Amino acid sequence: LIGPPLAQRLGIGFVPIRKKGKLPGPTESVSYTLEYGKAELEIQSDAVEQGQKVVVVDDLLATGGTMCAAGELLKRLKAEILECLVVIELKSLKGSEKLKSIPFYSLLQYD
């Protein structure tokens, strides 16, 4: 996880979005397609407040399925997604194109 130390360094909150069954309490979930099958992500139902500004952070962007699923969960909770950040982007898979109008940044890009 790179989100917790980044949030701590910036002095802001951190909310995990995890695979199904990993989080306690009531959750919102979404199913999505990966390049090798299907998966499901969850967020705690009370993790963010309506209108709260969030930044989605992940280690890798491949086809964009996981990032889009995280975005869907945050939209359901009525959060405002400011941008998406990843450490590594696999550009040839064009995952960032699925993010549409959400600003997207990657530290390293590989074709």
N, C-alpha and C positions, 0 to 999 in steps of 0.2 A: 504494500500500500504506500503510495506516495502522497495521497491526500492528507492524512493526519499530520505528518511533519510540516507540510506546506501550510496548512491551516494554522498550526501552532506558531510557526514563524511569522505569519501575517497577523496573528492575533484575532482570527475569525473562527467561526464554527465549522464543524465537519459533520456531514451526514453520509453514512455508508449506503450504497446501493449494491446489493449482493445477490448471489444466486438464491433461488427459492429454498426456504427452510433454514436459512442461516441467521435471520433476525428475529428477536423476540417481539411479542406483542402483536397488535393488529397491523397488517401490512396491505399495501396496494401491490399488485403484481401485473406483469405484462409478459406475454410470450413473444418470441422473435426468432427469426431464422438466421442461423450462422452458415458459413461456407461449408460446414461439415455436419449440419443437422439443425435441431431446434434447441432452444434454451428458454429459461424463464428468470426474470429479474424481479426483485422486490425492494421496496422502500417502506419504512415505518410510516403509518398513516398520519402521524402527528409530527413528522420530522421537519417540515417547513411550514411556514405560515403563508396564507394567501398574499401574493405580491412580493414575497421575500426574494431578494436578488441572489442568484446562485451562479457558480461557475462549475462546470462539469470537468473533472480531471481524471484521466486514465493513463495507463502506461503505453497502450498500443491502439492504433486505429488501423484496421484492415478493411473489411467491407463496410463498416459503419453500423452494423446491426446492433451491437451492444450500446454504442453511443446514442443511436436513435431511440432505443428502448428506454434508456435512462432519461432522455428528453421527454418521452411520452409519459413516464411516471411523474416527472416534475411538473409537466403541464396539467396532469390530472389533479395535482395538489395546488395548482394555480400559482406556482412559483414563476419568477421572471428569470429566464436563462440569459445571462449576459454574454457568455462565450463558452467554448469548449477548448480544453487544452489536453494535449497528449505529449508523451516523451518521444515516441516513434510513430511515424506515419508510413505505411506501405502505399505509396502514391499510385502504383499500377493497378491497385484494386479499387480506386476511386471512391473510397468510403466518405471522404469529406463532401462529395457532391450530394450525398443524402441529407446532409445537415441543413441544406437550403439557405435560409437567411441568417442563421446563427453564426456569428464570427467564430472562426476556427484557427487554432495555432498549434504547430508542432515544432518540437525542438530539433529532431532529426528526421530527415526524409530519405526513404530508399525507393528506387524504382523497382 
